[in-house]
Amino acid sequence: MNSEEPKATVNFIQEIINQDKKTNKHQGRVHLRFPPEPNGYLHIGHAKSICLNFGLAAQNNGLCNLRFDDTNPNKEDVEYIDSIINDVRWLGFDWGDRLFYASDYFEKMYDYAVSLIKAGKAYVCDLSPDEIRKYRGSFNETGRESPYRNRSVEENLDLFKRMRAGEFADGSRVLRAKIDMSSPNLNMRDPVLYRILKATHHRTGDKWCIYPMYDYAHPLEDYYEKITHSVCTLEFEDHRPLYNWVLNVLNLPDPPQQIEFARLNLTNTVMSKRKLRRLVEEGYVAGWDDPRMPTIAGLRRRGYTPESIRNFCDRIGVSKSNSLVDVRFLEHCIREDLNLKAPRVMGVLYPLKLVIDNYPGDMVEEMESENNPEDPTAGTRKIPFSRIIYIEREDFHEDPPKKYFRLAPGREVRLKNAYIIKCEGFVRDERTGEVKEVHCSYDPESKSGKAGAKRKVKGTLHWVSADHALKAEARLYDHLLLDQNEGAEEQEEEKDFINQLNPNSLKVLTDCLVEPSLAGAAPGSRYQFMRKGYFCVDPDSASDKLVFNRIVSLRDSWAKILKEN
């Protein structure tokens, strides 16, 4: 981790590591890995695993590898590899020279499979995938042995060699472990170790037409890399006996230990890579980096900071049992981070023209405004002020309700860092009847910083000068899913999540105006639009029109919850 020192946290995995150090297990070494499959972009759930693995390594003066589990060429792509490397680095972590691929070990894995056959622990099976499932049985039904289970070692060696040579069609034969068809754990009922797959691999080309299954490859990859603690999500708990079986039956010394923790489930959020891929491929979103997506690329484009994500992952903790985290807590973490960092600027999302009738038409003043009241080193900037400005449409009401302290006929408000104005009237659009222009007078003695500025009014409005404002587009995002509980894995599997997509997850405002200090703002720059939320400049921005993504609104109910507790 290259951005800051790791926080010293104690969780049940750290307690295991502490105990291992006391007993000098693995000679006191601590070596972990983050092993993504390159079949899609990483999401916020992977961020939890990244922070956990690299964080534990740093906290224990150990090492953490980045390893790609590239054992299924039909679903893998170099685009995904590049995106994963970029995401892990952006989060602030470094693996040094320890970038590995499962494909680095294909020859060794094949040799070990031959060893299993010779030891009578593996056999070539001709059952179809459907037949294998039927023979395996169920939780209530004992499995049946394959009719090919007792082939001789010589026949199995010959068939396996011919599988590698490409003599057989995809799906016609597999290599299976010979374990126990009556095991209460279905994963131990002669699991498949290799399948035939005639597909071009992104690294090995057409050298291989058989590929190892993850449950076989995973422990061997860990062993080759001298991993000490193999941290996996909870769904692999039932696979741990097979992980250990592979290492034990091959009699490999100093084997790694698999440890499971609960994956991240987030409300209103799709947390399945398979389903995220469907959103992309079927056009429900604009791509893997669509700011509505929970992918790290999407969060980055929306404007989330790596610090906020690391802080979120640290604060939600590590557990042995599944739970559902409120997405509002993730939003709280980015608000908390940007409150200290983001410059304050004025942007009007729904412009309403306002004319100050008694202000000189040819006069332009430079109003001084602080950049960030939370940062004493942030300094100030000058903002042009003129006779015609724009305010938010919602900041004027011709018949205001109770407790409405903004602009209305006969009422006064302060313009931020400028003057107190009083509404003298308004003009309607003859065609629509909508208010199109507000007319006000100003108090010249009320300028911010002058003695007259001490006069108090209840409302303060942000604004932009009509002659100086820049055109902008604002993209306002809401949760991708309507159902708050949709992020839970068990909920995801019960229904078609497409039916839960929020039709209002994106609203595009094309006629926004922002203060001129934002001219040339670089993509990725983050700001607080006063009273409107935190925004980030999108890569779609151009010199003639800025494009902003709203990262999150200013309202933070979660902060109140944390304070109350």
Secondary structure, DSSP 4 states (H G I P E B T S, - for coil): --SSPPP----HHHHHHHHHHHTTGGGG--EEEE---SSS--BHHHHHHHHHHHHHHHHTT-EEEEEE----TTT--HHHHHHHHHHHHHTT---TT-EEEGGGGHHHHHHHHHHHHHTTSEEEE---HHHHHHHH-BTTB-----TTTT--HHHHHHHHHHHHTT-S-TTS-EEEE---TT-SSGGGSS-EEEEE----BTTTBTS-SEEE-HHHHHHHHHHHTT-SEEEEEGGGGGGHHHHHHHHHHTT-SS--EEEEEPPP-BTT----HHHHHHHHHTTSSSSTT-TTS-BHHHHHHHT--HHHHHHHHHHH---SS---B-HHHHHHHHHHHHHHHPPEE-EESSEEEEEETTS-TT--EEEEEES-TT-TTS-EEEEEE-SEEEEEGGGB-SS--TT--SB-TT-EEEETTS-EEEEEEEEE-TTT--EEEEEEEE-GGG-TTSGGGGS--S-EE--EETTTPEEEEEEEE--SBS-GGGGSHHHHHHS-GGGGB-TTSEEEEEEEEE-GGGTTPPTT-EEEETTTEEEEE-TT-BTTBEEEEEEE-S--HHHHHHHH-
